[in-house]
Every structure is written in structure tokens, then in C-alpha cells.
């Protein structure tokens, strides 16, 4: 079984959009996290850490731990 692991990128984007935050730039401004970090997180190029997750969760209204959970996709 092949396993791919993604750290919160998809969840982050979905949470941002559900919260009515249309752009990564707006999320960056509201969380005081640099736009390049937000972009990297959404693309899965950088792993989410607890500090960023707590800031983002407060703005988008989601539990911060959910942004840290791994999403797995498996192939048999």
C-alpha cells in the first residue's frame, strides 16, 4: 500500500474559504503570518506548526488541532 501524507494544506484552504477569506494575503494580514508562509502551507511545501495553527484557527473559526492532523491518501 502506497501512502501519501499531506499536512493541513487542503484543510487550510477550505477553512479559509469557508470563513469568507478570499485571498491568502488577507489571511496573512489577519494572522500576522507572512503571505509566503501561508502560500507554502496551502501548497503542502511547509508543515504546519502549533503556533501558526492557533493563529489561523482563531481567524477561520476551526479547532487548531484539526489543522495539524495528517490527511492520508492510500493506494492498494
Order of alpha helices (4+ residues) and beta strands (2+ residues): beta-alpha-alpha-alpha-alpha-beta
